[in-house]
Amino acid sequence: MKKLGKIYMALVLFFLYIPIFVLIVFSFNETKSRSVFSGFTLEWYERLFKNEIIISSLINTIIIAVVASIAATVLGTLAAIGINSMRKVPKAIVLNVTNMPVINPEIVTGVSLMLLFVFFAARMNFEFGFVTLLIAHITFNVPYVILNVMPKFKQMDPNLFEAAQDLGCSPFSALYKVILPEIMPGIVSGFLMSFTFSLDDFVVSYFTSGSTSQTLPITIYSMTRRKISPEINALSTLIFIVVVIVLIVKNIIENRQFKKEKREA
């Protein structure tokens, strides 16, 4: 049974990652062929960095992802702290309401935000662009931060906040020096998840972006509608490498923290 389990996992991983490895290999292909490897070249990477449309979209995507993730992390953490202090019934209701955007199909979120922005655009004279994209990304990221932070409160001693105040901390000091360090792993996970979703999002961004501000997924979609360029392979390869590096760093930090907690215990 163990061998069958390992074979099954190997097949699943093979079908998941073989397209990525093919994409990486053909990002170094000398010709534009997507079936025959003609020779090694870095030409497509050179063209990628000279493509102003892609670079502009990439910078815009990173700025939106960073700002939206920071804002969503702050709002989501504060919301989680407030939800945790509620009584049982209101807490359950608010958590269910918070989970709805996560369960909702992205197209519903995208269309509803688009209609909201259209409503305000007609009355406040503003256009779709960076601001609408940023608000949309913050909106769909906040629930993920709450979902990552809330379990940390369950793992924490519920009397810790009051104990810190009894020992002389003000409510703010108790929150800053005692509560935040306890829930920090959840905050970091929420930030990383928000950042990843912002970088990856297409549906919501498609409905809330304008002609002056577009994210990288939308730019790639526009390019692939005409013809798939090897520059897209090169770009996808770089994104994959960055994601792998971030995951490795995250795992190293978590392992060090786990070993530290184990030594202290």
C-alpha positions, 0 to 999 in steps of 0.5 A: 500500500505504501508503494502504491501511495508513493507511485500515486503521489509521484504521478500527481507531482509529475502531471502538476510540474511537467508542464512547468518544466517544459515551459522552463526548457522552451524559455531557452529555446533558440526558435519560437517552436513550442515542440522542438528544442533547436538550441540554447539561447538567452535571447527571450530573456533579453527581449523580456527586459526590453519589453516596456509593456511587460516591465510596466505591468510587472512594476504595477503588479508588484506595487499593487500587491505590496501595498494591498497586502500591507493594507489587508494585513493591517485591516485583517489583523485588527478585524481578527483581534476585534472578532476574537473579543466578541461573544460566541454567537456574534463571533460565529455570525461575523466569521461566516460573513467573513468567509463568504468572499472566500467561498464566492466565485471570483467572477461574482466578486469582480462583477460586484466591485465593478458595479460598485466602482461604476456607481461611484465613478458616475457621481465622483468623476473618477476613472478605473485604474490604479485606485480601483485595482488597489481597493479591489485587491485589499477587499478580497485579501482581507478575509484571507488574513483573518482566516490565517490570524484567527487560529493563532488566537485559539492556540493562545491562552485566552487570559494572556491579555488580562494577565499582561494588564495585571502586570502593569501593561497598558491595553496598547502595550499588552497588545503590542508586546504580548498579543502581536508576537503570539499571533505573528506567524499568522500575520506573516502567513496572511501577508504572504497569502495576500501577496501571492493572491494579488500577484496571481489574480486575473478575474477581479483585476480584469473587471476593476482595471482600466486602460491606464493601469493593468496587472501582469496577468491581464497583460499576458492574457492580452498578448496570448490572445494574439500569439504566444511569444517565448517571452511569456515562457521566460517571464513565467520561468522567472516568476516560478523561480521567485515563488520557489525562493520565497517558499524556501525562505518561508520554510527556513524561517518557520523551521528556525522558529519551531526549533527555537520554541522547542529549545525554550520549551 
